[in-house]
Amino acid sequence: MKASKLVSSGLQALKTRIAPTMTKMTSNPLPSAAVNSVPRTFYKRQLPSQCTAFDSTEGKRLFMQALQEGGMENYFSLAQQFVTQNEPAFCGLGTLCMILNSLKVDPGRLWKGAWRWYDQDMLDCCRSLSNIKKDGITIEEFSCLAACNGLSAQMKRADNVTLEDFRRDLVKCSTITDCIMAVSYSRKALGQTGDGHFSPVGGISFKDDKVLILDVARFKYPSYWVDSKLLYESLLPLDKTSGKPRGYVILRPLETPLGLLTFRLNKYSWRQMEQRLVQQLPRLSSVKELADLVAGFDKASLVPLIDERAESAPSAAFEQFVEKLARTKTYQLFTDAQVRNPLYTTLAFWAIYTQTSIQAWCSQPVLLELNEYLDEAFLPEFSEQMDTLRQQLASLTSCCTNEQGCCRSSCCNHAK
């Protein structure tokens, strides 16, 4: 009894002590503005009825059927590399990263430790990641990034292809192992929330005409099956940035692997350089002046025009490449130019002036003299590396040419 009274007395004392505090707390609740300032959060979204969840009973049946029909040839390589986009606006980067690793493209760049591997944060050759984080990438930029990183990218807008064309490409990309389709579509057309989005196609069921979308926004929607006709219709709504329909990109590995060297330009710096070339070239009267212009770009840039992809010891073949490059007539133009690396500036000179869009601004006498130097760029010992560098510049040019408002990008709508 004494113990019971002691406990009761202690509880009463505790209530007396905390009562004023409790009264103060209840009489001074948090202001409504403070409550409203707490951000609303989400955990996934419910798939609309027109999309069949991959892990549902029907989704599993479609998978087995598509597998037996031969329409899942790329599924397993993609599944091994399935990623979640790193940022709400990184659907394009997540999709491309997944496809690059699925197609076993060597980035020639270190990821972590001693390993070369593609990560979404490495895909910045068109625009800075901080810029992409705000508003995503367009389908032109997606194609540019793919080409800069060792893929053949065939972009098709929905207004330029029929439903049957789209279905044929779906079949092609689902029945062979070195061809993957990435779709840029409107979520609204599929009954989902948000709007612009990128994801890879994982396969197709011919009998049911269903396409598997491996959605990289795994925090929002699972993978799902959707009718090919509905998917095609989701490509048709206009992208607010370009004023054009969305579409899809067919991606395959390049026959020639990426070289050791790469341009350190993005589409903005290349466009500025292009504009300067267009202004200056008609006034120049010799190849030496053309070389001085490229040397000036190198000196003014915070980073080298061309740099090495991998931080590793050069191979014997690359050392021979460098030795042969140092014996060229073009190299002699840069030996006294005080550039960072005369060898790499030589390659930049070749890559820039072999672009037909640049040659168009040269006078005829200068062009005749220039051709003597450009012939060296097509020698067999330089062709593989030069093909990569020329393709990079061509991709950057194409990105800006095809995209209205090149610097504006809001292809991905990240509404909840």
C-alpha positions as CSV (number, residue, x, y, z in Angstrom):
1,M,0.0,0.0,0.0
2,K,2.8,2.4,0.8
3,A,4.4,1.7,-2.5
4,S,1.1,2.4,-4.3
5,K,0.6,5.7,-2.5
6,L,4.2,6.7,-3.4
7,V,3.6,6.1,-7.1
8,S,0.3,7.9,-7.0
9,S,1.9,10.9,-5.3
10,G,4.7,11.0,-7.8
11,L,2.3,10.9,-10.8
12,Q,0.3,13.8,-9.3
13,A,3.5,15.9,-8.8
14,L,4.5,15.2,-12.4
15,K,1.1,16.3,-13.7
16,T,1.3,19.5,-11.7
17,R,4.7,20.3,-13.2
18,I,3.8,19.7,-16.9
19,A,0.3,21.2,-16.8
20,P,1.5,24.8,-17.4
21,T,3.6,23.7,-20.3
22,M,0.8,21.7,-21.9
23,T,-1.6,24.7,-21.5
24,K,1.0,26.9,-23.2
25,M,1.5,24.5,-26.1
26,T,-2.3,24.1,-26.7
27,S,-3.0,27.7,-26.4
28,N,-0.3,28.7,-28.8
29,P,-0.5,26.2,-31.7
30,L,1.7,26.5,-34.8
31,P,0.6,29.2,-37.1
32,S,-1.2,27.9,-40.2
33,A,1.5,29.4,-42.5
34,A,4.1,27.2,-40.7
35,V,1.9,24.1,-41.2
36,N,1.3,24.9,-44.9
37,S,5.0,25.4,-45.5
38,V,5.7,21.8,-44.8
39,P,6.4,20.3,-48.3
40,R,3.9,17.7,-49.5
41,T,5.6,14.4,-50.3
42,F,4.6,11.4,-52.4
43,Y,5.2,7.7,-52.5
44,K,4.6,6.3,-55.9
45,R,1.5,6.7,-58.1
46,Q,-1.3,4.3,-59.1
47,L,-1.0,3.1,-62.7
48,P,-4.0,4.1,-64.8
49,S,-6.2,1.3,-66.2
50,Q,-4.7,1.6,-69.8
51,C,-1.3,0.5,-68.4
52,T,-0.7,-3.1,-67.2
53,A,1.8,-3.4,-64.3
54,F,4.7,-5.6,-65.2
55,D,4.5,-7.6,-62.0
56,S,0.8,-8.2,-62.2
57,T,-0.7,-11.6,-63.2
58,E,-1.5,-10.2,-66.7
59,G,1.9,-8.5,-66.9
60,K,3.6,-11.8,-66.2
61,R,1.5,-13.6,-68.8
62,L,2.4,-10.9,-71.4
63,F,6.1,-11.3,-70.5
64,M,6.0,-15.1,-71.0
65,Q,4.1,-14.7,-74.3
66,A,6.5,-12.0,-75.6
67,L,9.5,-14.2,-74.6
68,Q,8.1,-17.2,-76.5
69,E,7.5,-14.9,-79.5
70,G,11.0,-13.6,-79.6
71,G,10.1,-10.0,-78.7
72,M,12.2,-9.7,-75.6
73,E,15.7,-9.9,-77.1
74,N,17.0,-6.8,-75.3
75,Y,15.1,-7.2,-72.1
76,F,17.7,-9.1,-70.1
77,S,20.6,-6.8,-71.0
78,L,18.4,-3.8,-70.1
79,A,17.2,-5.5,-66.9
80,Q,20.8,-6.0,-65.7
81,Q,21.4,-2.3,-66.1
82,F,18.0,-0.9,-64.9
83,V,18.5,2.4,-63.0
84,T,16.3,4.9,-61.3
85,Q,16.9,8.4,-62.6
86,N,19.1,10.4,-60.2
87,E,17.0,13.5,-60.3
88,P,13.3,14.3,-61.1
89,A,14.5,15.9,-64.4
90,F,17.1,13.2,-65.3
91,C,14.7,10.8,-67.1
92,G,16.7,11.3,-70.3
93,L,20.1,10.8,-68.7
94,G,18.9,7.7,-66.8
95,T,17.5,6.2,-69.9
96,L,20.6,6.8,-71.9
97,C,22.9,5.6,-69.1
98,M,20.9,2.4,-68.9
99,I,21.1,1.8,-72.7
100,L,24.9,2.7,-72.9
101,N,25.7,0.1,-70.3
102,S,23.3,-2.4,-71.8
103,L,25.0,-2.1,-75.2
104,K,28.4,-2.5,-73.5
105,V,29.8,0.8,-74.6
106,D,33.2,1.6,-73.0
107,P,33.1,5.2,-71.9
108,G,36.9,5.5,-71.9
109,R,36.4,7.5,-68.7
110,L,36.9,6.6,-65.1
111,W,33.8,6.1,-63.0
112,K,35.2,5.2,-59.6
113,G,38.4,3.6,-58.5
114,A,39.9,1.9,-61.6
115,W,36.6,1.2,-63.3
116,R,35.3,2.7,-66.5
117,W,31.5,2.7,-66.4
118,Y,28.7,5.0,-67.4
119,D,26.9,7.0,-64.7
120,Q,24.2,9.6,-65.2
121,D,26.5,12.4,-63.9
122,M,29.0,11.7,-66.8
123,L,26.5,12.7,-69.5
124,D,27.2,16.4,-69.7
125,C,28.6,17.0,-73.2
126,C,25.5,19.0,-74.3
127,R,24.7,21.0,-71.3
128,S,25.8,21.3,-67.7
129,L,24.2,18.9,-65.2
130,S,23.0,21.8,-63.0
131,N,21.2,23.2,-66.1
132,I,19.7,19.8,-66.9
133,K,18.6,19.3,-63.3
134,K,16.3,22.3,-63.8
135,D,14.4,21.3,-66.9
136,G,15.7,18.0,-68.4
137,I,16.8,17.5,-72.0
138,T,15.1,17.6,-75.4
139,I,15.0,14.7,-77.8
140,E,17.7,16.5,-79.9
141,E,20.0,16.7,-76.9
142,F,19.3,13.1,-76.1
143,S,20.4,12.1,-79.6
144,C,23.5,14.4,-79.3
145,L,24.5,12.8,-76.0
146,A,24.1,9.4,-77.5
147,A,26.3,10.2,-80.5
148,C,28.9,11.8,-78.3
149,N,29.1,8.7,-76.2
150,G,29.6,6.0,-78.8
151,L,26.1,5.2,-80.1
152,S,24.5,5.6,-83.5
153,A,21.3,7.6,-82.8
154,Q,18.5,7.6,-85.4
155,M,15.9,10.2,-84.1
156,K,12.4,10.0,-85.5
157,R,9.6,12.5,-84.7
158,A,6.1,11.2,-84.5
159,D,4.8,13.5,-87.2
160,N,7.3,12.0,-89.7
161,V,6.3,8.4,-89.1
162,T,3.1,6.4,-89.3
163,L,1.8,4.0,-86.7
164,E,2.9,1.1,-88.9
165,D,6.4,2.7,-89.2
166,F,6.5,2.9,-85.5
167,R,5.4,-0.7,-85.1
168,R,8.1,-1.9,-87.5
169,D,10.8,-0.1,-85.5
170,L,9.4,-1.6,-82.3
171,V,9.7,-5.1,-83.8
172,K,13.2,-4.4,-85.1
173,C,14.4,-3.1,-81.7
174,S,12.8,-5.9,-79.8
175,T,14.0,-8.9,-81.9
176,I,17.7,-8.2,-82.2
177,T,20.2,-7.7,-79.4
178,D,22.2,-4.6,-80.5
179,C,19.3,-2.2,-81.2
180,I,17.4,-0.5,-78.4
181,M,14.6,2.1,-78.6
182,A,14.2,5.1,-76.3
183,V,10.8,6.8,-76.3
184,S,10.2,10.5,-75.5
185,Y,6.5,10.6,-74.8
186,S,3.7,12.5,-73.0
187,R,2.6,10.8,-69.8
188,K,-0.8,12.6,-70.0
189,A,-1.6,10.6,-73.1
190,L,-1.2,7.4,-71.1
191,G,-3.4,8.7,-68.3
192,Q,-0.5,9.3,-66.0
193,T,0.4,12.5,-64.1
194,G,3.1,14.8,-65.3
195,D,3.9,15.2,-69.0
196,G,7.2,14.8,-70.9
197,H,9.2,11.7,-70.1
198,F,12.0,9.4,-71.5
199,S,12.2,5.6,-70.9
200,P,13.6,2.6,-72.8
201,V,11.4,0.0,-74.5
202,G,12.0,-3.4,-73.0
203,G,10.1,-5.6,-75.5
204,I,6.9,-6.3,-77.3
205,S,4.1,-8.9,-77.3
206,F,3.1,-9.4,-80.9
207,K,-0.2,-11.2,-80.2
208,D,-1.5,-8.6,-77.8
209,D,0.3,-5.6,-79.5
210,K,1.6,-4.6,-76.1
211,V,4.9,-2.7,-75.5
212,L,6.9,-3.0,-72.3
213,I,8.1,0.4,-70.9
214,L,10.9,0.2,-68.4
215,D,10.1,3.4,-66.6
216,V,13.3,5.0,-65.1
217,A,11.1,7.0,-62.7
218,R,10.8,3.9,-60.5
219,F,9.9,6.1,-57.5
220,K,6.7,7.1,-59.3
221,Y,5.6,4.3,-61.6
222,P,6.6,0.6,-62.0
223,S,7.4,-0.9,-65.4
224,Y,4.3,-1.5,-67.4
225,W,2.7,-2.8,-70.7
226,V,0.8,-0.4,-73.0
227,D,-0.9,-0.7,-76.4
228,S,1.5,0.2,-79.2
229,K,-1.2,2.5,-80.7
230,L,-1.6,4.4,-77.4
231,L,2.2,4.7,-77.1
232,Y,2.4,6.1,-80.6
233,E,-0.3,8.6,-79.7
234,S,1.7,9.6,-76.6
235,L,4.5,10.7,-79.0
236,L,2.3,13.2,-80.9
237,P,1.6,16.0,-78.3
238,L,3.8,19.0,-78.9
239,D,6.9,19.6,-76.8
240,K,6.4,23.1,-75.4
241,T,10.1,24.0,-76.0
242,S,10.4,23.0,-79.7
243,G,6.8,23.3,-80.7
244,K,7.2,19.9,-82.4
245,P,5.9,16.4,-81.5
246,R,8.0,14.1,-79.4
247,G,9.3,10.9,-80.8
248,Y,11.7,8.1,-80.4
249,V,15.4,7.3,-80.9
250,I,16.8,4.0,-82.3
251,L,20.2,3.4,-80.6
252,R,23.0,1.0,-81.7
253,P,26.7,0.8,-81.0
254,L,29.0,2.5,-83.4
255,E,31.0,0.2,-85.7
256,T,34.1,2.1,-84.7
257,P,34.6,2.3,-80.9
258,L,35.2,5.6,-79.2
259,G,38.7,7.0,-79.5
260,L,40.9,7.9,-76.6
261,L,40.4,11.6,-77.2
262,T,37.3,13.8,-77.0
263,F,36.2,17.4,-77.4
264,R,35.6,19.2,-74.2
265,L,32.9,21.4,-75.8
266,N,29.2,21.5,-75.1
267,K,26.5,22.7,-77.4
268,Y,26.8,26.3,-76.0
269,S,30.6,26.6,-76.3
270,W,30.5,25.0,-79.8
271,R,27.8,27.4,-81.0
272,Q,29.8,30.4,-79.7
273,M,32.8,29.1,-81.5
274,E,30.8,28.5,-84.7
275,Q,29.5,32.1,-84.6
276,R,33.0,33.4,-84.2
277,L,34.2,31.3,-87.2
278,V,31.3,32.5,-89.3
279,Q,32.2,36.1,-88.6
280,Q,36.0,35.7,-89.1
281,L,36.4,33.2,-91.9
282,P,35.3,35.4,-94.9
283,R,38.0,37.9,-93.9
284,L,40.9,35.4,-93.6
285,S,43.2,34.9,-96.5
286,S,45.5,32.0,-95.5
287,V,45.5,28.6,-93.7
288,K,47.9,30.1,-91.2
289,E,45.2,32.6,-90.2
290,L,42.7,29.7,-89.9
291,A,45.2,27.9,-87.6
292,D,45.7,31.1,-85.5
293,L,41.9,31.3,-85.0
294,V,41.8,27.8,-83.6
295,A,44.8,28.4,-81.5
296,G,43.0,31.5,-80.1
297,F,40.1,29.4,-79.1
298,D,42.3,27.0,-77.2
299,K,44.1,29.8,-75.4
300,A,40.8,31.5,-74.4
301,S,39.1,28.4,-73.2
302,L,39.2,27.4,-69.5
303,V,39.6,23.8,-70.6
304,P,41.4,22.2,-73.5
305,L,39.5,21.9,-76.7
306,I,40.4,18.2,-76.9
307,D,41.5,16.0,-74.0
308,E,42.0,12.3,-73.1
309,R,39.0,10.3,-72.0
310,A,40.7,7.8,-69.7
311,E,43.3,8.5,-67.1
312,S,45.5,5.5,-68.0
313,A,48.8,4.8,-69.5
314,P,48.7,5.2,-73.3
315,S,49.0,2.1,-75.4
316,A,51.8,1.5,-77.9
317,A,49.4,2.1,-80.7
318,F,48.5,5.5,-79.3
319,E,52.1,6.4,-78.9
320,Q,52.6,5.5,-82.6
321,F,49.5,7.7,-83.4
322,V,51.1,10.6,-81.6
323,E,54.5,10.1,-83.4
324,K,52.8,10.1,-86.8
325,L,50.7,13.1,-85.9
326,A,53.8,15.1,-85.0
327,R,55.2,14.5,-88.5
328,T,52.2,16.1,-90.3
329,K,52.3,19.4,-92.2
330,T,49.3,20.6,-90.1
331,Y,51.1,20.0,-86.8
332,Q,53.8,22.5,-87.9
333,L,51.2,25.2,-87.9
334,F,50.9,24.9,-84.1
335,T,54.5,24.2,-82.9
336,D,55.1,27.9,-82.1
337,A,51.5,28.9,-81.3
338,Q,51.9,28.5,-77.5
339,V,48.8,26.3,-77.3
340,R,48.2,23.7,-74.5
341,N,49.0,20.8,-76.7
342,P,50.0,21.3,-80.4
343,L,49.1,17.6,-81.2
344,Y,45.5,17.9,-79.9
345,T,45.1,21.4,-81.4
346,T,46.0,19.8,-84.8
347,L,43.2,17.3,-84.4
348,A,40.8,20.1,-83.4
349,F,41.8,22.0,-86.6
350,W,41.0,19.0,-88.7
351,A,37.7,18.2,-87.0
352,I,36.5,21.9,-87.2
353,Y,37.5,22.6,-90.8
354,T,36.3,19.3,-92.2
355,Q,32.7,20.3,-91.2
356,T,31.0,21.4,-94.5
357,S,29.0,24.0,-92.6
358,I,32.3,25.7,-91.7
359,Q,34.0,25.3,-95.0
360,A,31.1,27.2,-96.6
361,W,32.4,30.4,-95.1
362,C,36.0,30.1,-96.4
363,S,37.0,31.9,-99.6
364,Q,37.8,29.7,-102.6
365,P,41.5,30.4,-102.6
366,V,41.7,29.6,-98.8
367,L,39.6,26.5,-99.3
368,L,42.0,25.2,-102.0
369,E,45.0,25.7,-99.7
370,L,43.1,24.2,-96.8
371,N,42.4,21.0,-98.6
372,E,46.1,20.2,-98.7
373,Y,46.1,20.1,-94.9
374,L,42.7,18.4,-94.5
375,D,43.9,15.5,-96.7
376,E,46.1,14.4,-93.8
377,A,43.0,14.1,-91.6
378,F,41.8,11.2,-93.7
379,L,45.0,9.1,-93.6
380,P,44.3,5.6,-92.3
381,E,46.4,6.1,-89.2
382,F,44.2,9.0,-88.1
383,S,40.8,8.0,-89.5
384,E,39.4,6.2,-86.4
385,Q,40.1,9.0,-84.0
386,M,39.0,11.7,-86.4
387,D,35.7,9.9,-87.1
388,T,34.9,10.2,-83.4
389,L,35.8,13.9,-83.1
390,R,34.0,14.9,-86.3
391,Q,30.9,13.0,-85.2
392,Q,31.0,14.9,-81.9
393,L,31.0,18.3,-83.6
394,A,28.3,17.1,-86.1
395,S,26.1,16.0,-83.2
396,L,26.5,19.3,-81.4
397,T,25.7,21.2,-84.6
398,S,22.6,19.0,-85.3
399,C,21.4,19.5,-81.8
400,C,21.4,23.3,-82.2
401,T,20.1,23.3,-85.8
402,N,17.1,21.0,-85.1
403,E,16.0,22.6,-81.8
404,Q,14.2,25.8,-81.8
405,G,15.5,28.0,-78.9
406,C,18.6,25.8,-78.5
407,C,19.3,27.2,-75.0
408,R,15.8,26.7,-73.8
409,S,14.8,23.2,-72.7
410,S,11.7,22.1,-70.9
411,C,11.1,18.8,-72.6
412,C,10.4,17.0,-69.3
413,N,7.5,18.0,-67.2
414,H,8.1,16.8,-63.7
415,A,4.7,17.5,-62.1
416,K,3.8,15.1,-59.4
